[in-house]
Amino acid sequence: MTERGPVPAGANAIYVFAVCWNPDLSAVVGLPGVTDEAPVSSLSLGKLTAIVQTVRASDFTDEVWQARLSDQRELERYARAHHDVVSAAAARCPTVPLPMATLYHDEERAREALGKEAGRFNAALKRIAHHAEWGVKVYAPPCPREDTGQAPIRHLTPTDRSRPAPGAGLAYLNRKRGAQERREQSQEEALRTAEAVDTEVRGLATASRRLRPHVQPSGERRIQVLNATYLVAEHRAEELALLARTLRERTGADIELSGPWVPYSFVGEV
C-alpha cells in the first residue's frame, strides 16, 4: 500500500498504523507515534477508522528508510513506537495492524486507497474480534551424551602396546552406533510430542500457523521442535494456560506459552 516517489521539499505524508472498527480513541489519539512532527490522530473511512500520523515525507524516502533498516537501534525504536500505537488501539477494539512505514502522500490518497480495501479489512476484523494471538514453543530435551567412560587402566607390556586391544574397534563402533540411536530416538519422541501439543492446542484455537523453528544460540543444547502461533478467543485464555500446564506435566516436555499478543499473524495480507 505504501506510496513512493519524488518528495517535494517540506512535504508531509500520512503514516498509517492500523485500521479499526470506529473505536474509542481516547487512549490512542495524542500518542507520540514515530515522530515529533505531530501526535497520532484518526482518519475516518466510513464504518472504519485508520490510526494515522502526519510525518515529514523526506524522513521516509526509500534511501532514508533503507539506511534506517541497517541501524539496529533506530529500527528498534521505530518498531517499538509503531507497536505501541497498534497495541493501544487493539486494547480498545479489533484492530488490523499495517506494516511499518505504510505511507500515503495525503489524507485524500490514504482514504481512497484504504477505502478500496474495506472488504478485506472488515473480513480480517471479523476474524480477530475478541481474540488474541498466543505463541507455543516446544523444545526437545538435550541429546544424550555419548558414554565416555574409560575402561579400567592396566599396565601394558611393550608387546601389548604394539597391538590394539582385542575387540577395541568393535566396541568403539558399537558405542557410536548406540549413541546415534539414542539421539534419533530422543528426536523422534520430541517430534511426536510436538505434534501432540499442536493437535491439542489447535483443538482449542480458532486458527493456527506453524512457523519455522528458531535456531538456538550457540551453546544452547535444547532443540526447538515446535514454533507455532494460535488465534484464541479471549474467554478461553485461562483454558489455554491450563492446557499448557497439563501438557507439561503429561509429556514432561519443555513447553513455552507466550501472549496474549495483537493477532498480527491472522489479519492476512492487508
N, C-alpha and C positions, 0 to 999 in steps of 0.2 A: 504493500500500500504506500510505502514511502515515496515521496516525490523528490527527485533530484534534478539538478540543472543549474544554470548560471544564477548567481545570487547578487542582486543589486546591492550597492553599498548601503549599509544601515537597515536593510530589510529584515523584517521579522518573519517567523514561521510558527505554525501551530504544532506543538508536540502533543501526541495523544497517548495517554497511559492505558486507558481501558474504556470499555463500553458497558453500561449498566442498564437495568430497568429502573428508570426515574427514582433514584434513591433519596434518602435524607442525607444531604451532602454537608451537614454541619461539621462533621469530623474530617472532611476532605478539602473543601474549599478553603483556601488560605494557607495550605501546607507549602513549604518552600520548594518542593519538587527538585528538579535537576539544575536549576539556575537561579540567580538572584534577580533576574530581569523583571519577573512578575510572579505572583503567587499562583498556585493551582486554582483553576476555575472549572466551569462546566459549559458544555455546548449542547443545546437541545437538538435531538434528532427525532422529534415527534414523540413516540412512545418510548424511545430510548434516550439515554444521556451519555455523552462522551466526557470523560475526565481529561482535561487538557491544560496546557500551559503555553503562554507566549514566550518564545525564545528568540535569540538572535540567529538568523539563518546561517550567518557566517560561522557559527560555532558547530554546525552540523553538515558542512560540505563533506564530500567523500574523502578528500585529503585529510581534513581535520579529524574525521571520525576514525579513519584507518590509523592515524597516529595515536589516537586515544586508545584504540584497541591494543596497541603494543605497550601501553603504560599500565601495568597491573594495578597500581594504586588508584589511578584516575578511573580506570574501568570499574574497579570495585566500588568506588564512590558513586558512580552513575547507576550501577546495578542496584545498589542499596537504596538510593533515592527513588529510583523507579519502583522497586518492590514495596517500599514504604507507602507510596501513594496507592498502589494497587491493593495492598493489604488493608489500608484504611477504608477503601471503597468496598472491598469484599466483606468486611466486618459489618457492613450496613445492608448489603443486598447482593443477589447474584451478580457476578462481575466477570467479564471476559477480558483477561489481560491481553494487551498488544505487545509486540516485541519492542525492545528498547530502540529509541531513535526512529519511531514512526512519526513522520512529519508531513505537513501539507503547507502550501505557500500562504494560505489564509483560511479564515473560518468558512468562507463560502465553499472553497475547494474541499475542505475537510468534511463539511456537512454533506456535500454532494457525493463524495467517494464513500463515506461511511454509510450514508443512506442507501446506496446501492447494495450494500451487504446486510441490510436489515434482516432479511430472511435467515441468513446464516447466523447472525448474532442471536436472534430470537431462539433458533434451534439449540444453539450452544447454551444459552442461559436457561432454557427449559431443562436441558440435560443435567446441569450442575446445580440447579436451585436446591438449597437446603442439603447440600453435600459438601464434603471436603476431601482433599487428597491425602492419602496416607502411604508411607513407604514401608516396605518389608524387605529386610535383607537376611539371608541365611548363610552361615559360614560352616565350612567343613572343619572338623577338628584337625589339629596338627597331624601331619603324616607320621606314622610310626617310624621311630628312628631305627636305623639298621643296628642290629646287635653287634657291638664292637668288643664284646667280652674276649679277653685273652685266655688262651689255653694255659694251664699251669706251666711255669718255667722249669725246664730240666737242663741239667748240664750236658753239653754236647761234646762229643769227641771230634777230633779233626775229620774223621771219616763221616760222622753224621752231618757235619757242616757242608760236605761236598755233595750231598744229595738231598732232594726235597723229602719232607716227612711223608710217609705213606698216606695217600688219600687227601693230602692238603688241598690240592687243586679242586677236587670234587667237593670238599667241604665248603670251600670259598664260594664256588658256583651255587651250591645249594642255599647258602646264606643269602647271596644276592637275589636268587630266584624267590626265596621266601619273603624277603623284604619288599620286592616288587609286587608280589601277590598281595601282601598286606596293604600296600599303598593303593592298589587297584580296588581291593575290596572296600577299603575305607572311603575312597572316592565314589564308588557305586552306591554305597549306603547313604552318603551325603546327598547325592543327586536324587535318590529315591525320597529322602526326607524333604528336600526342596520341593519336589513335585507334590508331595502330600500336603505341605504347608500351603503352597499356591492353590491347590484344589480347595482346601478348607476356607481360605480367606476369600477366594473368588465366590464361594457359595454365600458369603455374607455381603459382598460388594455389589454395587450396581454395574461397574465396569472395571476393567483392569488392563494393565500394559506390562509386558515383560521387557526389561531393559538389559543392556549388555552388562554383565558383572564387571565390577571395578577391579583393576589390577591392584593388588595390595602393595603397600610401601615395602621397600627393601628391608629385610629383617623380620617382617610380619609373617608368621608361619601359617596363619589362617588362610583359607581359600574361600572366596565368595562364590557360592553356588546358586544363589538366587538374589536378583535385584529387580524388584517389581514395585509397581505403584498401583493403588486401588482407589476408586471413587466410592466413598462410603457415605450413606445417609447420616446426617448429624445425630439422629436419635439412636444410631447403632454404634456410636463411638465407644461407649463403655463395653458393649458386647465384643467389639473388636479387641480392646485391651485385654479382656478376659480370655478371649480365644488365643491371643498371643502367649499369655502366661500358661494356659493349658497345653499349648503345643510345645512350649519349652520343657514343661515337666514330663510330657508324654514321650517326647523324642530325645530329650537330653541335648538338643541342638542349640547352637548359639544363634538366637533369633533377635534381630533388632527391629523395633517398631518406631517409626518417626512420624510426626504430624501433630495436629492437622495443618494442612497447607492449603493455600489458594490452589484450586484444581487446574493448574497450568497444563497438565498432561491430557486433559479431557475436553478442551474447548475447540479442538480441531484446528484446521488451517484457516485462521481469520486474520 
